[in-house]
Amino acid sequence: MKTLFYGNNPRVLEVLVKNSNVMGVVTKGDYYFDRNEILDIAKRNGIPLLCIEDVRSLKLDLAVSAGYHRLLPIDIIKIPKHGTINIHPSMLPRYRGQHVIQWQIINGEKEAGVTIHFMDGGFDSGDIITQEKIPILPDDNALTIWGKASGVSCKLLKNILVDIKNGKDIKHFKQDNSKATYFRKRTFEDGKIDFRKSDDEINNLVRALCLPWPGAFFECEGKKVIIDGIKIRRIE
């Protein structure tokens, strides 16, 4: 099976390497995670680094996106025989958009999730193939949820690859757009702590922006103070 990888998730790329013939990797460098890990996997396995224009000349069975934050042109999406699929860290149609692990923690959600869906040219709006919920526990932060989501993503992707190899059709269903919510890309200034908010709201912000993300912060005497963790003690 000839595949293509878009994005920045090394665990997903490793699954593709082990279960298919990866024809190329399309990535970019403005991520908080170490792009060098993606480059190392590509180099070790002789996988070329490509740009979008390079994809037009490829014959592919499947393309997989995981952490690629640009919309793909519809003609590029349609190139693979079995389509282009995206791995998104929420239970779509809720939390479409960017930085949704962070937004789910900031908003005090009790669960996140993983959705694998077909890409259709919109923002996380294509037909859903499979989903799985992930609980957000009180001690979780963005990094632990990213790790859990990556593990679930790999498991679900393996199942899809097995089905394709066995000649099975990829079953899918349309999203309920009436239930869709969208979230924008966060900025550094979004991490500024507002001490008028509740303890839980501040704690959620800190959990959401832990390392390797930029961190929640406040300013003191002209200096930026980054908070990477909080312990809340309730006094009765």
C-alpha positions as CSV (number, residue, x, y, z in Angstrom):
1,M,0.0,0.0,0.0
2,K,1.5,3.4,-1.1
3,T,0.8,6.1,1.5
4,L,1.7,9.7,2.2
5,F,2.1,11.5,5.5
6,Y,1.2,15.1,6.3
7,G,2.0,16.6,9.7
8,N,4.1,16.5,12.9
9,N,3.1,13.4,14.8
10,P,6.0,10.9,14.8
11,R,4.0,8.1,16.4
12,V,1.5,8.1,13.5
13,L,4.3,8.3,11.0
14,E,5.9,5.2,12.6
15,V,2.6,3.3,12.2
16,L,2.6,4.1,8.5
17,V,6.2,3.1,8.1
18,K,5.6,-0.3,9.7
19,N,2.3,-1.0,7.8
20,S,2.7,0.6,4.4
21,N,5.1,1.9,1.8
22,V,5.4,5.6,2.7
23,M,6.1,7.6,-0.5
24,G,6.7,10.9,1.1
25,V,6.4,13.2,4.1
26,V,5.0,16.8,4.0
27,T,5.8,18.7,7.2
28,K,6.7,22.2,8.4
29,G,8.8,23.6,11.2
30,D,6.6,25.9,13.3
31,Y,5.5,23.2,15.9
32,Y,6.2,23.0,19.6
33,F,7.2,19.4,19.2
34,D,10.6,18.5,17.8
35,R,10.4,18.4,14.0
36,N,13.7,16.7,14.0
37,E,12.0,13.4,15.1
38,I,9.9,13.5,11.9
39,L,13.0,14.2,9.8
40,D,14.9,11.4,11.5
41,I,12.2,8.9,10.8
42,A,12.1,10.0,7.2
43,K,15.9,9.8,6.8
44,R,16.2,6.4,8.5
45,N,13.6,4.9,6.2
46,G,14.6,6.7,3.0
47,I,11.4,8.7,2.8
48,P,11.6,11.9,0.7
49,L,10.5,15.2,2.2
50,L,8.0,16.8,-0.2
51,C,6.1,20.0,-0.8
52,I,2.4,20.1,-1.8
53,E,3.3,20.5,-5.5
54,D,5.3,17.2,-5.4
55,V,2.2,15.3,-4.4
56,R,0.5,15.9,-7.7
57,S,2.8,13.5,-9.5
58,L,2.4,10.6,-7.0
59,K,0.2,7.5,-7.3
60,L,-1.1,6.8,-3.8
61,D,-3.5,4.5,-2.1
62,L,-4.0,6.6,1.1
63,A,-2.8,9.9,2.6
64,V,-2.8,10.5,6.3
65,S,-2.7,13.9,8.1
66,A,-1.9,14.2,11.8
67,G,-1.1,17.6,13.0
68,Y,-0.9,19.4,9.6
69,H,-2.4,22.8,10.2
70,R,-3.1,23.9,6.6
71,L,-6.1,23.2,4.5
72,L,-5.2,20.9,1.5
73,P,-6.5,21.8,-2.0
74,I,-9.4,19.5,-3.0
75,D,-7.5,18.2,-6.0
76,I,-4.7,17.0,-3.7
77,I,-7.2,15.4,-1.3
78,K,-8.6,13.4,-4.1
79,I,-5.3,11.9,-5.4
80,P,-5.2,8.8,-3.2
81,K,-7.3,5.8,-4.3
82,H,-8.8,5.5,-0.8
83,G,-8.9,9.2,0.0
84,T,-7.1,11.5,2.4
85,I,-7.9,11.0,6.1
86,N,-7.2,13.3,9.0
87,I,-6.6,12.4,12.7
88,H,-8.1,15.0,14.9
89,P,-7.9,15.1,18.8
90,S,-11.6,15.7,19.6
91,M,-14.9,14.0,19.3
92,L,-16.1,15.7,16.1
93,P,-18.1,17.6,15.2
94,R,-17.3,19.3,18.6
95,Y,-14.0,21.2,18.8
96,R,-13.2,21.6,15.1
97,G,-10.2,23.8,14.4
98,Q,-6.7,24.3,16.0
99,H,-5.1,23.7,19.4
100,V,-8.2,21.8,20.4
101,I,-6.5,19.8,23.1
102,Q,-5.7,23.1,24.8
103,W,-9.2,24.5,24.3
104,Q,-10.8,21.4,25.8
105,I,-8.7,21.6,29.0
106,I,-9.2,25.4,29.3
107,N,-12.9,24.9,29.0
108,G,-13.0,22.4,31.7
109,E,-14.1,19.4,29.6
110,K,-14.1,16.0,31.3
111,E,-13.2,14.1,28.1
112,A,-11.4,14.6,24.8
113,G,-11.1,12.1,22.1
114,V,-9.8,11.1,18.7
115,T,-11.7,11.2,15.4
116,I,-10.4,9.9,12.1
117,H,-12.3,11.4,9.2
118,F,-12.1,11.9,5.5
119,M,-10.8,15.3,4.4
120,D,-13.2,17.3,2.2
121,G,-11.6,20.7,1.9
122,G,-13.1,22.2,5.0
123,F,-11.9,22.5,8.6
124,D,-12.4,19.0,10.2
125,S,-15.8,18.7,8.4
126,G,-15.5,15.5,6.4
127,D,-17.2,12.2,7.0
128,I,-16.3,10.3,10.2
129,I,-14.6,6.9,9.9
130,T,-14.0,6.1,13.6
131,Q,-13.9,7.8,17.0
132,E,-12.9,7.0,20.6
133,K,-13.3,9.1,23.7
134,I,-10.4,9.9,26.1
135,P,-11.1,11.0,29.7
136,I,-9.4,14.2,30.9
137,L,-8.4,13.5,34.5
138,P,-7.7,16.2,37.1
139,D,-3.9,15.5,36.9
140,D,-3.8,15.5,33.1
141,N,-2.3,18.3,31.1
142,A,-1.9,19.0,27.4
143,L,1.1,16.8,27.1
144,T,-0.5,13.7,28.8
145,I,-3.6,14.1,26.7
146,W,-1.5,14.5,23.6
147,G,0.2,11.2,24.5
148,K,-3.1,9.4,25.2
149,A,-4.5,10.8,21.9
150,S,-1.5,9.6,20.0
151,G,-1.8,6.1,21.4
152,V,-5.5,5.9,20.4
153,S,-4.7,7.4,17.0
154,C,-2.2,4.8,16.2
155,K,-4.6,2.0,17.3
156,L,-7.4,3.3,15.2
157,L,-5.2,4.0,12.2
158,K,-3.8,0.4,12.3
159,N,-7.4,-0.9,12.1
160,I,-8.1,1.2,9.0
161,L,-4.9,0.0,7.3
162,V,-5.7,-3.6,8.0
163,D,-9.2,-3.1,6.5
164,I,-7.8,-1.6,3.4
165,K,-5.3,-4.4,3.0
166,N,-8.1,-6.9,3.4
167,G,-10.1,-5.2,0.6
168,K,-12.8,-3.9,2.9
169,D,-14.5,-0.6,2.2
170,I,-13.9,2.2,4.7
171,K,-17.3,2.8,6.3
172,H,-18.1,6.4,7.2
173,F,-20.9,8.7,8.2
174,K,-21.6,12.4,7.9
175,Q,-21.1,14.8,10.7
176,D,-24.0,16.6,12.3
177,N,-23.0,20.2,11.4
178,S,-25.7,21.5,13.8
179,K,-23.5,20.3,16.7
180,A,-20.2,21.7,15.3
181,T,-18.1,24.0,17.4
182,Y,-15.0,25.8,16.1
183,F,-11.9,27.0,17.9
184,R,-9.1,29.3,16.5
185,K,-5.4,29.0,16.8
186,R,-4.2,30.3,20.1
187,T,-1.7,33.1,20.4
188,F,1.0,33.7,23.0
189,E,-1.0,36.5,24.6
190,D,-3.9,34.0,25.2
191,G,-1.7,32.5,27.9
192,K,-1.8,35.6,30.1
193,I,-3.3,34.7,33.5
194,D,-6.4,36.7,34.5
195,F,-6.3,36.6,38.3
196,R,-9.9,37.6,38.5
197,K,-10.9,34.1,37.3
198,S,-11.5,31.2,39.6
199,D,-8.8,28.9,40.9
200,D,-10.0,26.1,38.6
201,E,-10.1,28.3,35.5
202,I,-6.5,29.4,36.1
203,N,-5.4,25.9,36.8
204,N,-7.0,24.7,33.5
205,L,-5.1,27.4,31.6
206,V,-1.8,26.3,33.2
207,R,-2.5,22.6,32.5
208,A,-3.3,23.5,28.9
209,L,-0.1,25.4,28.2
210,C,2.5,23.3,30.0
211,L,5.8,22.6,28.3
212,P,6.6,22.1,25.5
213,W,3.9,24.8,24.8
214,P,4.7,28.4,25.7
215,G,3.2,28.3,29.2
216,A,0.6,30.4,31.1
217,F,2.2,33.6,32.5
218,F,1.8,36.9,34.3
219,E,3.9,40.0,34.4
220,C,5.7,41.2,37.5
221,E,7.9,44.4,37.5
222,G,8.2,44.3,33.8
223,K,9.2,40.6,33.7
224,K,7.3,37.7,32.3
225,V,6.8,34.9,34.8
226,I,5.8,31.5,33.4
227,I,3.8,29.0,35.5
228,D,4.2,25.4,34.5
229,G,2.1,23.8,37.3
230,I,-0.2,24.6,40.2
231,K,-1.2,22.8,43.4
232,I,-4.6,24.0,44.7
233,R,-5.2,23.7,48.5
234,R,-8.7,24.2,49.6
235,I,-9.1,25.9,52.9
236,E,-12.4,25.2,54.6
